[in-house]
Amino acid sequence: MKGHEDLSVLSDEDIVRRFEQLCIEQYDAMDREERGRVNRLVWRIHALEMELKSRPGDQRRLLRRFFGHANMQVRLSAAKANLAVDYLAARREIQDIADSKWGPQCLDAGMTLINLDNGVYRPT
């Protein structure tokens, strides 16, 4: 396994671009049923999200630009990342994805809403 990349040296914009790119790769890997690759990408995307969170003012809000994105995985990942910083807007985006009936993302979005409502998931 490769060593962990130092994300702190990247600009906010570099992280946002990489987030989008990796979410698209994740979508494609899901479509090809490459479970191992999907799982590795989940961790890389999460690391980008945590780097944005650690920056002054919690920069995860920069990912809101992906609400309404053409790629449903980018939309879903950005919305979930924003639950702690803009709950209402993020929840609306997740509800729109759940209502879309688009691939596995609508199921993930639906489960996210259920888990938010029953207190299993508390965004931080």
Backbone as a printed PyTorch tensor [residue, N CA C, xyz], in Angstrom:
tensor([[[  0.8420,  -1.1820,   0.0000],
         [  0.0000,   0.0000,   0.0000],
         [  0.8830,   1.2390,   0.0000]],

        [[  0.4950,   2.2290,  -0.7720],
         [  1.2580,   3.4620,  -0.8620],
         [  1.1540,   4.2420,   0.4410]],

        [[  2.1630,   5.0640,   0.6920],
         [  2.0990,   5.9620,   1.8330],
         [  1.0130,   6.9970,   1.6200]],

        [[  0.5860,   7.5920,   2.6870],
         [ -0.4770,   8.5890,   2.5910],
         [  0.0760,   9.8960,   2.0390]],

        [[ -0.6550,  10.4740,   1.1360],
         [ -0.2690,  11.7380,   0.5260],
         [ -0.5290,  12.8720,   1.5180]],

        [[  0.3500,  13.8620,   1.5310],
         [  0.1640,  15.0280,   2.3840],
         [ -0.7810,  15.9980,   1.6790]],

        [[ -2.0480,  15.9400,   2.0540],
         [ -3.0620,  16.7740,   1.4120],
         [ -2.9620,  18.2340,   1.8460]],

        [[ -2.2820,  18.4780,   2.9480],
         [ -2.1970,  19.8470,   3.4650],
         [ -1.4610,  20.7940,   2.5220]],

        [[ -0.6740,  20.2400,   1.6010],
         [  0.0710,  21.0890,   0.6630],
         [ -0.7840,  21.5000,  -0.5450]],

        [[ -1.9480,  20.8960,  -0.6890],
         [ -2.8160,  21.2130,  -1.8260],
         [ -3.6830,  22.4340,  -1.5100]],

        [[ -3.9990,  23.1910,  -2.5410],
         [ -4.9220,  24.3150,  -2.3780],
         [ -6.3410,  23.7720,  -2.2250]],

        [[ -7.2350,  24.6220,  -1.7280],
         [ -8.6450,  24.2320,  -1.6240],
         [ -9.1730,  23.8000,  -2.9920]],

        [[ -8.8300,  24.5850,  -4.0250],
         [ -9.3160,  24.2710,  -5.3710],
         [ -8.7810,  22.9380,  -5.8740]],

        [[ -7.5210,  22.6380,  -5.5680],
         [ -6.9600,  21.3450,  -5.9690],
         [ -7.7160,  20.2000,  -5.2970]],

        [[ -8.0420,  20.3670,  -4.0340],
         [ -8.7840,  19.3270,  -3.3150],
         [-10.1800,  19.1640,  -3.9010]],

        [[-10.8400,  20.2760,  -4.1930],
         [-12.1890,  20.2170,  -4.7590],
         [-12.1730,  19.5250,  -6.1190]],

        [[-11.1930,  19.8690,  -6.9520],
         [-11.0850,  19.2120,  -8.2720],
         [-10.8130,  17.7180,  -8.1110]],

        [[ -9.9330,  17.3630,  -7.1810],
         [ -9.6060,  15.9550,  -6.9550],
         [-10.8230,  15.2040,  -6.4040]],

        [[-11.5850,  15.8390,  -5.5290],
         [-12.8110,  15.2490,  -4.9880],
         [-13.7530,  14.8690,  -6.1350]],

        [[-13.9770,  15.8110,  -7.0310],
         [-14.8510,  15.5670,  -8.1760],
         [-14.3170,  14.4040,  -9.0230]],

        [[-13.0320,  14.4410,  -9.3250],
         [-12.4110,  13.4120, -10.1600],
         [-12.5510,  12.0310,  -9.5150]],

        [[-12.2670,  11.9290,  -8.2230],
         [-12.3280,  10.6290,  -7.5490],
         [-13.7590,  10.1240,  -7.4230]],

        [[-14.7080,  11.0150,  -7.2400],
         [-16.1160,  10.5930,  -7.1890],
         [-16.5690,  10.0410,  -8.5410]],

        [[-16.1040,  10.6430,  -9.6190],
         [-16.4260,  10.1380, -10.9590],
         [-15.7800,   8.7710, -11.1560]],

        [[-14.5310,   8.6220, -10.7100],
         [-13.8780,   7.3110, -10.7860],
         [-14.6480,   6.2810,  -9.9550]],

        [[-15.1320,   6.6960,  -8.8000],
         [-15.9180,   5.7890,  -7.9490],
         [-17.2040,   5.3640,  -8.6670]],

        [[-17.8790,   6.3110,  -9.2910],
         [-19.1030,   6.0150, -10.0360],
         [-18.8120,   4.9620, -11.1140]],

        [[-17.7280,   5.1800, -11.8640],
         [-17.3620,   4.2500, -12.9320],
         [-17.0070,   2.8710, -12.3680]],

        [[-16.2890,   2.8430, -11.2510],
         [-15.9200,   1.5690, -10.6230],
         [-17.1660,   0.8470, -10.1080]],

        [[-18.1240,   1.5930,  -9.6000],
         [-19.3860,   0.9820,  -9.1500],
         [-20.1100,   0.3590, -10.3370]],

        [[-20.1210,   1.0900, -11.4350],
         [-20.7920,   0.6160, -12.6450],
         [-20.1540,  -0.6760, -13.1660]],

        [[-18.8370,  -0.8020, -12.9980],
         [-18.1290,  -1.9980, -13.4410],
         [-18.0410,  -3.0690, -12.3440]],

        [[-18.6750,  -2.7830, -11.1950],
         [-18.7020,  -3.7170, -10.0570],
         [-17.3010,  -4.0610,  -9.5560]],

        [[-16.4290,  -3.0580,  -9.5310],
         [-15.0660,  -3.2040,  -9.0220],
         [-15.0600,  -2.8090,  -7.5410]],

        [[-15.5290,  -3.7330,  -6.7180],
         [-15.7480,  -3.4260,  -5.3040],
         [-14.4860,  -2.9780,  -4.5700]],

        [[-13.3690,  -3.6270,  -4.8240],
         [-12.1240,  -3.2330,  -4.1730],
         [-11.7420,  -1.8020,  -4.5010]],

        [[-11.8520,  -1.4580,  -5.7760],
         [-11.5240,  -0.0920,  -6.2040],
         [-12.4930,   0.9140,  -5.5970]],

        [[-13.7640,   0.5680,  -5.5680],
         [-14.7620,   1.4520,  -4.9600],
         [-14.3710,   1.7380,  -3.5130]],

        [[-14.0320,   0.6950,  -2.7710],
         [-13.6820,   0.8640,  -1.3560],
         [-12.4400,   1.7270,  -1.1780]],

        [[-11.4330,   1.5300,  -2.0200],
         [-10.2240,   2.3560,  -1.9300],
         [-10.5410,   3.8250,  -2.2220]],

        [[-11.4070,   4.0460,  -3.1930],
         [-11.7860,   5.4140,  -3.5380],
         [-12.5770,   6.0730,  -2.4170]],

        [[-13.4170,   5.3110,  -1.7430],
         [-14.1800,   5.8560,  -0.6100],
         [-13.2280,   6.4760,   0.4030]],

        [[-12.1490,   5.7610,   0.7240],
         [-11.1940,   6.2610,   1.7130],
         [-10.4400,   7.4760,   1.2090]],

        [[-10.1090,   7.5060,  -0.0600],
         [ -9.3980,   8.6660,  -0.6190],
         [-10.2980,   9.9010,  -0.6450]],

        [[-11.5670,   9.7000,  -0.9880],
         [-12.5340,  10.8040,  -1.0000],
         [-12.7450,  11.3140,   0.4190]],

        [[-12.8620,  10.3980,   1.3620],
         [-13.0460,  10.7760,   2.7680],
         [-11.8560,  11.6010,   3.2670]],

        [[-10.6530,  11.2260,   2.8740],
         [ -9.4650,  11.9650,   3.2930],
         [ -9.5080,  13.4050,   2.7610]],

        [[ -9.9600,  13.5840,   1.5410],
         [-10.0980,  14.9300,   0.9810],
         [-11.1210,  15.7340,   1.7720]],

        [[-12.2420,  15.1040,   2.0850],
         [-13.2870,  15.7620,   2.8620],
         [-12.7540,  16.1800,   4.2380]],

        [[-12.0100,  15.2950,   4.8910],
         [-11.4730,  15.6050,   6.2170],
         [-10.4240,  16.7150,   6.1560]],

        [[ -9.6720,  16.7720,   5.0720],
         [ -8.7120,  17.8660,   4.9090],
         [ -9.4570,  19.1940,   4.7860]],

        [[-10.5230,  19.2230,   4.0010],
         [-11.3160,  20.4560,   3.8940],
         [-11.9200,  20.8290,   5.2490]],

        [[-12.4040,  19.8470,   5.9730],
         [-13.0000,  20.0930,   7.2920],
         [-11.9800,  20.7240,   8.2360]],

        [[-10.7300,  20.2960,   8.1490],
         [ -9.6970,  20.7540,   9.0820],
         [ -9.2340,  22.1870,   8.7990]],

        [[ -9.5870,  22.7030,   7.6580],
         [ -9.1260,  24.0500,   7.2940],
         [-10.0070,  25.1130,   7.9450]],

        [[ -9.4260,  26.2880,   8.2130],
         [-10.1800,  27.3530,   8.8930],
         [-11.5340,  27.6110,   8.2370]],

        [[-12.5700,  27.6150,   9.0590],
         [-13.9220,  27.8550,   8.5690],
         [-14.6060,  26.6350,   7.9940]],

        [[-13.9920,  25.4620,   8.0940],
         [-14.5510,  24.2150,   7.5670],
         [-14.8970,  24.3780,   6.0850]],

        [[-13.9430,  24.1170,   5.2470],
         [-14.0680,  24.3820,   3.8140],
         [-14.8640,  23.3290,   3.0350]],

        [[-15.5020,  22.3950,   3.7390],
         [-16.3590,  21.4340,   3.0230],
         [-17.4600,  22.1460,   2.2500]],

        [[-17.8030,  23.3510,   2.6750],
         [-18.8600,  24.1030,   1.9740],
         [-18.4910,  24.3660,   0.5110]],

        [[-17.2000,  24.3080,   0.1760],
         [-16.7810,  24.4850,  -1.2200],
         [-17.3500,  23.3880,  -2.1230]],

        [[-17.6890,  22.2550,  -1.5370],
         [-18.2260,  21.1440,  -2.3230],
         [-19.6850,  21.3610,  -2.7330]],

        [[-20.3290,  22.3930,  -2.1910],
         [-21.7240,  22.6800,  -2.5740],
         [-21.8550,  22.9900,  -4.0600]],

        [[-20.7540,  23.4060,  -4.6850],
         [-20.8230,  23.6890,  -6.1180],
         [-21.2230,  22.4470,  -6.9170]],

        [[-21.0980,  21.2820,  -6.2880],
         [-21.4320,  20.0300,  -6.9750],
         [-22.8780,  19.6030,  -6.7710]],

        [[-23.6570,  20.3770,  -6.0210],
         [-25.0850,  20.0800,  -5.9290],
         [-25.6530,  20.2600,  -7.3410]],

        [[-26.4020,  19.2850,  -7.8080],
         [-26.9340,  19.3380,  -9.1630],
         [-25.9550,  18.8720, -10.2310]],

        [[-24.7960,  18.3560,  -9.8340],
         [-23.7750,  17.8750, -10.7750],
         [-24.3630,  16.7840, -11.6690]],

        [[-23.8660,  16.6950, -12.8860],
         [-24.3480,  15.6850, -13.8370],
         [-24.0610,  14.2600, -13.3690]],

        [[-23.0030,  14.0750, -12.5760],
         [-22.6520,  12.7480, -12.0760],
         [-23.2770,  12.5700, -10.6990]],

        [[-24.1210,  11.5620, -10.5660],
         [-24.8880,  11.3710,  -9.3400],
         [-24.0040,  11.0480,  -8.1350]],

        [[-22.8640,  10.3900,  -8.3300],
         [-21.9780,  10.0940,  -7.1990],
         [-21.3010,  11.3640,  -6.6890]],

        [[-20.9420,  12.2610,  -7.5890],
         [-20.3770,  13.5470,  -7.1800],
         [-21.4020,  14.3070,  -6.3530]],

        [[-22.6390,  14.3630,  -6.8370],
         [-23.7180,  15.0510,  -6.1090],
         [-23.9060,  14.4810,  -4.7170]],

        [[-24.0030,  13.1540,  -4.6410],
         [-24.2740,  12.4950,  -3.3630],
         [-23.1240,  12.7080,  -2.3830]],

        [[-21.9140,  12.5250,  -2.8270],
         [-20.7630,  12.6860,  -1.9450],
         [-20.6570,  14.1260,  -1.4450]],

        [[-20.8950,  15.0880,  -2.3220],
         [-20.8430,  16.5000,  -1.9190],
         [-21.9470,  16.8220,  -0.9160]],

        [[-23.1250,  16.2940,  -1.1500],
         [-24.2440,  16.5460,  -0.2290],
         [-23.9710,  15.9450,   1.1440]],

        [[-23.4950,  14.7060,   1.1740],
         [-23.1960,  14.0750,   2.4510],
         [-22.0870,  14.8230,   3.1870]],

        [[-21.0990,  15.3230,   2.4520],
         [-20.0070,  16.0830,   3.0650],
         [-20.5110,  17.3910,   3.6750]],

        [[-21.6200,  17.9050,   3.1770],
         [-22.1370,  19.1960,   3.6390],
         [-23.2030,  19.1000,   4.7160]],

        [[-23.5600,  17.9100,   5.1240],
         [-24.6000,  17.7780,   6.1520],
         [-24.2430,  18.5140,   7.4420]],

        [[-22.9690,  18.5380,   7.7970],
         [-22.5670,  19.1950,   9.0470],
         [-22.4210,  20.7080,   8.9000]],

        [[-22.2920,  21.2000,   7.6780],
         [-22.0630,  22.6410,   7.4960],
         [-23.2640,  23.3820,   6.9400]],

        [[-24.1320,  22.7060,   6.2080],
         [-25.3580,  23.3170,   5.6690],
         [-26.4160,  22.2130,   5.5780]],

        [[-26.9110,  21.8310,   6.7370],
         [-27.7810,  20.6570,   6.8420],
         [-28.9910,  20.7270,   5.9170]],

        [[-29.6960,  21.8360,   5.9190],
         [-30.9400,  21.9060,   5.1470],
         [-30.6970,  21.7750,   3.6460]],

        [[-29.7200,  22.4900,   3.1280],
         [-29.4150,  22.3970,   1.6900],
         [-28.9170,  21.0070,   1.3360]],

        [[-28.0590,  20.4480,   2.1820],
         [-27.5280,  19.1050,   1.9180],
         [-28.6410,  18.0690,   1.9630]],

        [[-29.5250,  18.1870,   2.9250],
         [-30.6320,  17.2320,   3.0350],
         [-31.5550,  17.3270,   1.8120]],

        [[-31.8180,  18.5380,   1.3470],
         [-32.6480,  18.6970,   0.1340],
         [-31.9960,  18.0070,  -1.0560]],

        [[-30.6850,  18.1700,  -1.1860],
         [-29.9660,  17.5260,  -2.2920],
         [-30.0550,  16.0010,  -2.1630]],

        [[-29.8740,  15.4930,  -0.9640],
         [-29.9590,  14.0420,  -0.7390],
         [-31.3770,  13.5490,  -1.0310]],

        [[-32.3830,  14.3160,  -0.6410],
         [-33.7690,  13.9390,  -0.9370],
         [-34.0040,  13.9090,  -2.4460]],

        [[-33.4790,  14.8940,  -3.1670],
         [-33.6130,  14.9190,  -4.6350],
         [-32.9760,  13.6760,  -5.2580]],

        [[-31.8360,  13.2650,  -4.7260],
         [-31.1560,  12.0710,  -5.2440],
         [-31.9800,  10.8300,  -4.9360]],

        [[-32.5050,  10.7450,  -3.7280],
         [-33.3470,   9.5990,  -3.3550],
         [-34.5740,   9.5240,  -4.2690]],

        [[-35.1570,  10.6650,  -4.5550],
         [-36.3590,  10.7140,  -5.4000],
         [-36.0620,  10.4310,  -6.8670]],

        [[-34.7990,  10.5450,  -7.2680],
         [-34.4270,  10.4040,  -8.6800],
         [-34.5250,   8.9630,  -9.1870]],

        [[-34.4200,   8.0130,  -8.2700],
         [-34.4080,   6.5790,  -8.6280],
         [-33.2170,   6.2390,  -9.5260]],

        [[-32.1160,   6.9970,  -9.3840],
         [-30.9180,   6.8010, -10.2050],
         [-29.9550,   5.8450,  -9.5190]],

        [[-29.8190,   4.6580, -10.0940],
         [-28.8060,   3.6930,  -9.6920],
         [-28.6930,   3.4690,  -8.1940]],

        [[-27.5220,   3.0390,  -7.7820],
         [-27.3340,   2.7710,  -6.3500],
         [-27.3090,   4.0590,  -5.5200]],

        [[-27.1000,   5.2070,  -6.1550],
         [-27.0290,   6.4550,  -5.4050],
         [-28.3690,   6.7890,  -4.7520]],

        [[-29.4900,   6.4720,  -5.4240],
         [-30.7900,   6.7750,  -4.8120],
         [-31.0080,   5.9030,  -3.5710]],

        [[-30.4960,   4.6820,  -3.5940],
         [-30.6250,   3.7990,  -2.4270],
         [-29.7590,   4.3060,  -1.2750]],

        [[-28.5370,   4.7030,  -1.5810],
         [-27.6330,   5.2620,  -0.5730],
         [-28.2570,   6.5230,   0.0290]],

        [[-28.7980,   7.3870,  -0.8180],
         [-29.4270,   8.6180,  -0.3420],
         [-30.6190,   8.3030,   0.5610]],

        [[-31.4290,   7.3440,   0.1560],
         [-32.5870,   6.9590,   0.9640],
         [-32.1740,   6.4330,   2.3290]],

        [[-31.1470,   5.6030,   2.3580],
         [-30.6560,   5.0760,   3.6350],
         [-30.0490,   6.1860,   4.4870]],

        [[-29.3880,   7.1330,   3.8620],
         [-28.8390,   8.2710,   4.6000],
         [-29.9580,   9.0410,   5.2840]],

        [[-31.0590,   9.2780,   4.5700],
         [-32.2000,   9.9970,   5.1600],
         [-32.8070,   9.2220,   6.3230]],

        [[-32.9650,   7.9160,   6.1420],
         [-33.5090,   7.0810,   7.2240],
         [-32.6000,   7.1540,   8.4490]],

        [[-31.3030,   7.0300,   8.2270],
         [-30.3520,   7.0470,   9.3430],
         [-30.2640,   8.4210,  10.0060]],

        [[-30.4450,   9.4860,   9.2540],
         [-30.5080,  10.8250,   9.8530],
         [-31.7550,  10.9520,  10.7220]],

        [[-32.8800,  10.4860,  10.1840],
         [-34.1540,  10.6310,  10.8870],
         [-34.2260,   9.8080,  12.1680]],

        [[-33.5990,   8.6300,  12.1740],
         [-33.6790,   7.8030,  13.3800],
         [-32.4740,   7.9800,  14.2990]],

        [[-31.5990,   8.9250,  13.9690],
         [-30.4880,   9.2600,  14.8590],
         [-29.2850,   8.3530,  14.7770]],

        [[-29.2950,   7.3980,  13.8460],
         [-28.1520,   6.5020,  13.6810],
         [-26.9580,   7.2800,  13.1410]],

        [[-27.2150,   8.2350,  12.2760],
         [-26.1650,   9.0270,  11.6460],
         [-26.2930,  10.4590,  12.1270]],

        [[-25.2250,  10.9700,  12.7310],
         [-25.1710,  12.3580,  13.1870],
         [-23.9630,  13.0160,  12.5410]],

        [[-24.1900,  13.8840,  11.5650],
         [-23.0780,  14.5200,  10.8590],
         [-22.1990,  15.3580,  11.7890]],

        [[-20.9030,  15.2750,  11.5410],
         [-19.9500,  16.0880,  12.3270],
         [-19.0110,  16.8340,  11.3940]]])
